[in-house]
């Protein structure tokens, strides 16, 4: 199982709607709207890195109102 944080920038005024929509996607553990350089932070999981990438590109980035994403895989050192 691979987990990652997905940092999301949204159009002005869309953070709450984006977080709510993404929170319902399969594989999303948590989605919160936040303040700072990013508007939404998501914790997600998938079986493989490839599955995680497909989820981000096909599902997360397809949500209306998103302008940019940054995916940060969780590592266990």
C-alpha positions as CSV (number, residue, x, y, z in Angstrom):
1,X,0.0,0.0,0.0
2,X,1.3,3.4,-1.0
3,X,0.1,6.6,0.7
4,X,0.7,10.2,-0.3
5,X,-0.2,13.8,0.5
6,X,-1.6,15.7,-2.5
7,X,-1.3,19.5,-2.2
8,X,-3.8,21.3,-4.3
9,X,-4.2,24.9,-5.4
10,X,-7.7,25.9,-6.5
11,X,-9.5,28.8,-8.2
12,X,-10.5,31.5,-5.7
13,X,-13.5,30.5,-3.6
14,X,-13.4,26.8,-4.7
15,X,-11.4,25.2,-1.9
16,X,-14.3,24.0,0.1
17,X,-16.1,22.5,-2.9
18,X,-12.9,20.8,-4.2
19,X,-12.2,19.3,-0.7
20,X,-15.7,18.0,-0.4
21,X,-15.7,16.4,-3.9
22,X,-12.3,14.9,-3.6
23,X,-13.2,13.5,-0.1
24,X,-15.7,11.2,-1.8
25,X,-13.2,9.6,-4.2
26,X,-12.2,6.0,-3.7
27,X,-8.7,5.9,-2.2
28,X,-8.9,9.2,-0.4
29,X,-8.4,9.0,3.3
30,X,-9.0,12.6,4.1
31,X,-9.4,15.9,2.3
32,X,-9.2,19.3,4.2
33,X,-9.3,22.9,3.0
34,X,-6.4,24.8,4.5
35,X,-4.8,28.3,4.4
36,X,-1.4,29.0,3.0
37,X,0.2,28.4,-0.4
38,X,-2.1,25.4,-1.0
39,X,-5.9,25.5,-0.6
40,X,-6.6,21.8,-0.1
41,X,-4.5,18.9,1.4
42,X,-5.5,15.3,0.7
43,X,-4.2,12.1,2.1
44,X,-4.7,9.2,-0.3
45,X,-3.7,5.6,-0.7
46,X,-3.4,3.1,-3.5
47,X,-2.0,-0.4,-4.1
48,X,1.0,0.8,-6.1
49,X,2.7,4.0,-7.1
50,X,1.3,3.6,-10.6
51,X,-2.2,3.3,-9.2
52,X,-1.7,6.4,-7.2
53,X,-0.5,8.3,-10.2
54,X,-3.5,7.2,-12.2
55,X,-5.8,8.3,-9.4
56,X,-4.2,11.7,-9.2
57,X,-4.2,12.3,-13.0
58,X,-7.6,10.6,-13.9
59,X,-9.7,11.5,-10.8
60,X,-8.2,14.2,-8.6
61,X,-7.0,16.5,-11.4
62,X,-10.4,16.1,-13.1
63,X,-12.2,17.9,-10.3
64,X,-13.5,21.3,-11.4
65,X,-11.7,24.2,-9.8
66,X,-8.2,22.7,-9.4
67,X,-5.4,24.7,-10.9
68,X,-2.3,22.7,-9.7
69,X,-1.4,19.6,-7.7
70,X,1.7,18.4,-6.0
71,X,1.9,14.8,-5.0
72,X,4.2,13.9,-2.0
73,X,4.5,10.1,-1.4
74,X,4.9,9.0,2.2
75,X,8.2,7.2,2.8
76,X,9.2,5.1,5.8
77,X,12.9,5.6,6.6
